[in-house]
Amino acid sequence: MRQPSVIARRVAAVSVSLVLAAGAAACGPDDNDAKGSGGDSTPHKGGTLTVLNSNPQQDFDPARLYTSGGGNVPSLVFRTLTTRNRENGEAGAEVVPDLATDTGRPSKDATVWTYTLKKGLKFEDGTAITSADIKYGIERSFAPELSGGAPYLRDWLVGAADYQGPYKDKGGLDAIETPDERTIVFHLNKPEGEFPYLATQTQFTPVPKAKDTGTKYEEHPVSSGPYKVVKNENDGEHLVLERNTHWSASTDAERKAYPDKVDVRSGLDSSVINQRLSASQGADSTAVTTDTNLGPAELAKVTGDKELAARVGTGHFGYTNYIAFNPTVKPFDDVKVRQAISYAIDRSSVVNAAGGSSLAEAATTFLPNQKSFGYEPYDLFPAGDAGDAAKAKELLKEAGHANGLTITLTHSNAKDFETSPEIATAVQDALKKAGITVKLQGLEDNDYSDKIHNVKTEPGFFLAHWGADWPSGGPFLAPIFDGRQIVKDGANFNTGLLNDKSVNAEIDSINKLTDLDAAAKRWGALDKKIGEQALTVPLFHPVYKRLVGKDIKNVVISDWTGVLDISQVAVK
């Protein structure tokens, strides 16, 4: 997933190489199928799909990518043991088999996971894909020179904490066994019922050892998916993919692979991207974007044009923007002060500052409002849309601040409509009504990230956000509220510095569950329990609005990704 330093990469993974999703996502006319101007809505094979992006597809090496569900553009080239279900809405939040015959067979305590590969799997050169290739692909992701991917395997695999990859340690990881060419077994340090979700990450991509070129592998990674890389210029700024003739649809139920060619062009200004998609001239008529949303002004123009409005895809990624408190800093060590601020927040003004209700949904829960996360509706400090200044003043009086309070809110100066000045000002205005004077401390993005992620410098009151590595409560709640994940000498994301034994124990207990529906309910209940401590004030969940070219067909937006799934798109 992942806040500016990590989250920015998560969101890049989620937007550039990945995805974005709550509620039923919808796009275009007739059940998400953008028909195009020809009137024939049936998708056909052929043609060239153009991708117009702001951010380059950097580090196009499966070891280095941080994706969810295998990513967006990356999943055209890299197949993994499991992947996301390529369906609209709620069904798309499910994990399904990819290279494997199933989503994994756990031991009774979920510390051993076994997978069997499908028959007939091949690389782009026609050689067979084996379990040894997957083991090697995972092992090379531990090499320091190929860092950047999800960190879970280092924590989860037995004996992996200090492993330095196959270039330095040719013995490999004993925690990964390959008893035969189609079987791979993983031994974990502790129960992990969500291992099938992790197995969607690109680190589970098979890599043939004989073709590994180390840091240069990204220039021509060996494809296991429907497309192969034929051009990679300026570290992913211009990426051209063509068909992998050895990929077989009979082994891949998820990727449609309609276009003959995919041309990814990056480094473009977001306004230029939306202008080109709107005009849909020439090659832009069969173009999409995997990382650029419509802003408030652009959306207003699009909404007034029936033809353009029909080409807007709507999705919700598992993501929450919130206020964070550091309870070691006065006056936020007093729960009544934190509760007062929770009551005082005017969520309608915050939503307006984020671009309006079309681009943001008010939040009262930390977990996103999607079934897969275990969302349980609650509002522990009910104040309506406009806040309850009277209740806030009452709590402040009880806390010894009858004459009001002066505090500082730290935020980023980045114009992201999330932790930016617009949101900070909306919070400032709302709290003023409750007798709370808020001074704003705006920092440049890197300084902001460094400050809020360092236990020694973390402010008492600041804007933050968090995104999901996969659609479950686990990677959403654990990094923020598990006391054992507090990092004292590095990037820390447990903003409330919570170290509650009962919360830690419940996280461990839920992680043992391999019934993901049962686990989801437990995550929802835990979210509410943690919420009672008022360590955060959930503000809103973002909504993603993206244009597609006029001749794009078969738009699919799932509750895992929230954005158009590039593997489903057709241009003819």
N, C-alpha and C positions, 0 to 999 in steps of 0.2 A: 501497500500500500503504500513515513512515511512521515512532522509538520514542516514548514518550508524545507529544511534540509532533507528530511526523510519523506514527508508528505508530498513535497513538490515532486519528488521522484515517483511517489505512488501515483500522484495525479497525472504525471507525465506517463506513467505506465498505464494509468487508467485512461488517459486521453490519447497520447501518441501511440504507445505500443500496446495499449490495453483496452480500456473500456469505460463505462459509467452508468444507476437504476433505482422505486417504491411505488406501489400502486401499479395499475396496468399502464405500460408504456404504449404510446400510440404515435403513428406517423403516417401522414399522407392519407389519401382516400382509401376506403375499403380495406380495413384490417391491416394497416401498415404496409400495404403494397403501393409504392410510388409507381404509378402506371406509366408515366412518360407520355409524350405528345402523340405517339402513334396510335393509341387506343388499345393496343394489344398488351394486356397486363401479364401474359405468360412469360416467365423468364426463359431465355434461350442461351445456349453457349456461344461464345465468340466475342470479339471486340476487345477494346482496351479500356480498363478502368483507370481513371486518373485520381490521385489522392493529393489534395492541396492542404498542406499543413504549415503551422507556424514553427514547430519544433522539429529539428532533424531526428531521424530514427538512429540515434547514436548507439554505439556499442552493440552492433547487431550480431552478438554472440550469445547463444543460449545461456552460457554461464554468467554473463554480466547483466542480463536484463532482469528487471524487477517488475513482474507482470502479475495480473490476476486472471486466472482461467486460461493461461497460455498467451495472453495478449491479443492485440487486434491484427496489425500487420504481421507481427512475428508468427502468429498461429497459421499463416499461409505457408510458412516454410518449416516451422518446427512443430512436430507432433510430440505429445507427452503421454505418460501412462494413462492419465485421465484428463478430461477437459470439461468445459462448461457446456451445458445443454443449449444448443443453438435454436432456441424458441423464443417467441414473444412473451413478455410479461413474466408472471410468477414461475411458470414452468422452466424458464431460462435460468433460474437460480439453482438448479439442480446440478450435481456433479455426475458425469457419465463416463463410460469407458472411452478411451481413444486408442492407443497402441495396445492396451490390455483388453482382455476378454470381459473383465468386470471392474468394479471400482476398488477392488482389493479384498482379501480375505484375512480378517484379523484373528489373532489368538484371543483367548477368552478375556485377557486383560488389556488387549489392544496395544501390546508392546512389540508384537511381531506382525508384520504385514507382508502377505505373499501375493504376487501378481503373475499371471500367465500371459505371454504375448500372443496376439492373433497370428494365424498362419498367413504367409504370403506377403509380409511386410518387407519393403525394399527402400534403399537409399536411391538418390537420383542417378547413381552410376549403375544401378541394377543389382548391387550386392545386397544380401539379406541383412535385415536388422535383427540383432541378437540382444539377449539380456546383458551380455558383456559390454555392448555399446552404450546401453543406458547407464550401467555402473560406471563406465569410464566418463561419460558425460557429466554425471553427478560429481565424481571425484575431481575433475578438472575445475569445477566451480569453486573448489576450496583453495585454488592457487591464488596467492596474493595479487599477482599481476592480472587476474581475471575477476577481481572483486566487483561487487555492485549488485549481485542478486539477493534474493530473500535469505535472511540469516537463519531460518528455522532449522535447517539440516545440521548445522554446526551444534545447535543446542539439543536436537532430538536424537541424533544417531549416537549409538554407543561408541565411545572412544574417538569422537570426531572433533572435540573441542580444540585440540592443538594440531590437527592434521593440516598439512601445508600443500596438499595436492600432489598429483602424480609426477610432476616435473622434479620435485625434490624427494618425494617418498614414493618410490616405485612399488612398494608393497601393497598399496591401496588400503581401502577401508574394510576391515573384517566385518563391520556391521552390515555390509551389503554382500549377500551371497548370490551366486549364479550357478545353481546345481546343474542346470542344463541350458541350452540356447534359448529356451522360451520361458524360463522361470527366474524370477528375481525376488529375493527375500530381504526385508529391512528389519533390523533389530534396534529398538528404541530404548532410551534411558527410562522413560516413563510412559504410562498410557496416553495415547493420542488418538482419540476417536475421529478426529478431523483430518487424519493423514490423507484420505482421498482428495481433499481440497488442496493440500500442499502438493500433491502429485500432478496438479495442473500447471505448476510453475515451470518455466522453460528450462530450469536446471535438470529436469527429468527428460530432456530431449536426448535421443541417442546421438553419440558422436563417434565415428570410426577412428580409432586410435591412429591408424596409418595415415589418415588425412588431416590430423590435427596440426595446425601451424601456429599454435600458441596465440599471441596477441594479434596475429594477422588473420586468424580464422574468421573474424567478422567480415573480411572482404569477400570471402566465398565459403560460407558455412555449407556443409553438405546437407541437402534437403531430405527431410523425411515426410514432408507435406506435399500438397498439390502444386506448389510453385517452387522454383529455384532462383537464386540470385544470379543475374547476368551482369548487373552493374551496381556498384556502390561507390558513389563519389562524395568526397568531402565528409567522410564519417557519417553517412546516412542522409546527407542533404538531398541527394538524388539517388533513389533506389529503383531499379527496374527488375521486375520479376516476370518470368515466363514459365510455361507449363513444365512440370516434372513428369515426363512420360512414363516413369516407373511407379508413379503413385496410382493406386487403384481405389476407385470409389467403393468397391466391394469390401474394403477393409476400413472404410471411413464413412460413418453414417452422419457425421456432423458438418463437414465442409462441402459446400455445393460446387465451388470452383467453376463458376460460369465464364468469367472473362478469360480470353487467351493470354492477356498481358495485364500487368498492374504497374503503373508508372507513378511513383511516390515522389512528389516535389515539395521540399520544405524550405524554411527560412523566409516565408512570406508573411507580410503584415496581416493581422487578423481581419482588418477592414477590407483589404484587397481580396482575401479569400472569400468573404461573404459577398462582395461585389461580383466576383467572377462566378460564383455559384448562382447568384441571383440572375445575372445576365444569361448564363448558360449558352455562351457562344462557342461554336466549334467543339474542341475536345472537352471544354468545360461542361457541356451538356451531359456528359457521362462521368462527372466528377463528384467526389464526396470529400469530406474532411473527417479525420479521426481525432482532432484536437482543438477545434475552434468553435466556440459557441456564439450564438447571436447575443449581442449586448442589448440593454434596454432600448436605446434609440433605434437600433436596427430592427429589433423585434416589433416596435411600434409601426415602422414602415411596412414590414412584411405582413403584419396582421391585417392591414388595410387592403391587401392585394390578394384576392381569392386564389389566384394561380400559385403565387408564392407560398401562401399559407398552407396549401395542400402539399407543399414540399418540405415542410418543417417536421423533423422528428423530435419527439419529446421523450425524455428519459430521466430516471433518478438513480444515481449511484449511491451506494451505502456510505454516507458522508455526513458529518455533523459539524456545524460551526457553533462555537460556544464561548462563554466567558469562563476563564479558569481562575480559581483562587489558590493562593499559597497560604495555608493556615498557620505557617510558622512566622508570618509577617502580620503585625498588628495593623488594623483592627480585625483582620480576617481570621484571626485565631478564635474569634467569637462566632459561634454558629448563628446567633441571632442577627449579626451584621450580614452574614452571607444570606440568610433567609430574607432579610429586608431587601437586599438588592434583587433577589429572585422575584419578590413581589413587585418591585418597582419597575421592572423591565417592561417597556412598551414594545411588544413584538411586532405590532403593525408597522411602527416606524422603522424598526430594524429590517423588516421584510421590504419595505419601500426603499430603504437605503441599499439593499442588495439587488435592486432592479425591479421590484414589484412581485406580486403573487404569481406571475407567470414564470419567474426565475427563482423563486424561493418559497418554501413552505415553512410556516412557523413550527417550532419544535418545543415540546415540553419533556421529551425523553431523550436520554443520551443515545440510545440505540436508534438507528434509522427505522422509519415506519414501514418495514417490510417483514413479511412472515418468516423468511429464511433467517433473519437475525434474531427471531424470537420476540419481536416487538410486542410489548404489552402496554396499551395506552394508560398513561397516568399523568396527573398534573398535581404535584405535591404542594405547590405554592400558587394556587389558582388566582389569577389576576385579570382574566379576560385578555383581549387583544391589546388593550391600552395600558395595562398595569394597574396596580392598586396602591397608589401613593399613601393612602390613609393607613393601610395595614403595614406598609413599610415604615412609616413614621412611628407607629405603635411599637414595632419591634426594636427600632433604634432607641426609643425611650427606655425600653426594658434593658437594653444593652448599655445604658448610661450615656446616650448621645441625644438627649432631648432637644438640644440646640442644633442638631444636624451634624454633618460629618464632611471632611474634605479628604479625598483620596485621589490616587493617580492611576490612570488606565494606560497600560502600554499596548501599543499596536504597531502594525507595519505600515510604512508609507506606500507599499505596493498597491497599485490600482487594481485590486483583485475582487472587490465587492465581498470580501470575506473577513479579513482581519485588517482592513484598510480604514482610512480616515472617515469615509462615509458611515461605516458601521459604528466606529468609535463615537462619532458625533451624535448618532441616534441614541446610543447608550447614555451619553453625557446629558442630553436633553431630557430623557426619561427620568433619570435619577435626580435631576434638579427639582422636579416636582415633589420628590419625597424629602427634600431638604439635604440632599447629598450633592456636594460640589465636586465635580470630576475634572481634574486636570489631565490633559492628554499628553502622553509622551509618545510621539511618533518616531520610529527608527527605520533606517534603511533596511531592506529585507534581510541581508546577511547578519547585520547587527542584531536585529530583532530575533532572528532564529537562534543565534549564539546565546543571547541573553535569556530567553525563555526556556532553553533546553539545558541550561547549566544549573545544577542544584544550588551552587554558591551565589549565582546572580539572579535566579528566578524572581521576578517581581511578585507582589502580593495580588495583583489584579490585572489581568491581561486577556486579550483576544486570542483564541486558539481554534484549531480544527483537527479533525481526524477522519481518515478514510480507510476502507476495509481492504485487506489483502484477499479476502474471499467472503461471500455472503453468509456470515455466521457471527454470532455474538462473541466468539472466542477471540479472534484477532482484533476485535473492537474494544472489548472491555479489559482484557488482560494487560495490554501494554500501558493502559492509562490508570488502572486501579489495582494491579497485583503488586504488593509491596516488595516482592522479591525481584521485581523488574526495575526498581529504583536504581539508577546509575549515578554514582557519586563522582566519578571521574571521567565522564563522557556524556554523550547525548542522552538526556533523560526525558521520558515522555509521560511519566506518572506525575502530572502537573500538581495534583493535590497531595503528593507525597504520602498517599494512603498506604498503610501497612497493617491491615486489619486481618487477624488470623482467621476469622470466620469467612471473610471474603476470599482469602487465599485458598482455604480449604474447599470452598464451594467451587472455585475455578478448577482445582485438581479433580474434584468429584465429577464435574461435568465433562472434563476432558477424557474421562474413562469411557464415556458413552459412545457407542458406535451407532446407536439409533439417533440420527441427526435431528429428527422431529422432536424427540423427547429432550434432546440437548437444547434445542431452540427455546422450548418453554422454560427451561431452567435459566437460560441466559436472560430471558425477559424478566423473570422474577428477581434475578440478581441485580439487574439494571435498576429496578425500583428500590431495592434494598440500599444500594449504594447512593441513589438519588436522595434518600432521606438525610444524608450527611451534608447536602448542599455544598459539595465541593466544586460543582460546575453549575452554570446556568445555560442549558441548551437554548440556542437562539433560532436556528433554522437549518433545514436541509435544502441544498441547492437543487434546482431543476435545470436540465440541460435541453437547450433548443438549438438544433443544427439543421442547416439547409442541405439539400442534395440537388444535384443537377437534374434538369427536366426529363432526361431520358434514363434515369436510374430506376431500376425495378427491384422488387423483392427486398424491401427494407424490413429488417428484423431488429428489434430492440428488446433486450431481455432485462429482467430485474437483477441479473448479475452485473451487467455492463452499463446499462443506461444509455448507450450510444449504438448507432448503427453497427451491426456485425458485418465486417467487411467480407467474411467468408461466405456470406449468403447473397451478396449483391450480384445482380445481372445488369448488363448494359444493352442487351438486344432482346 
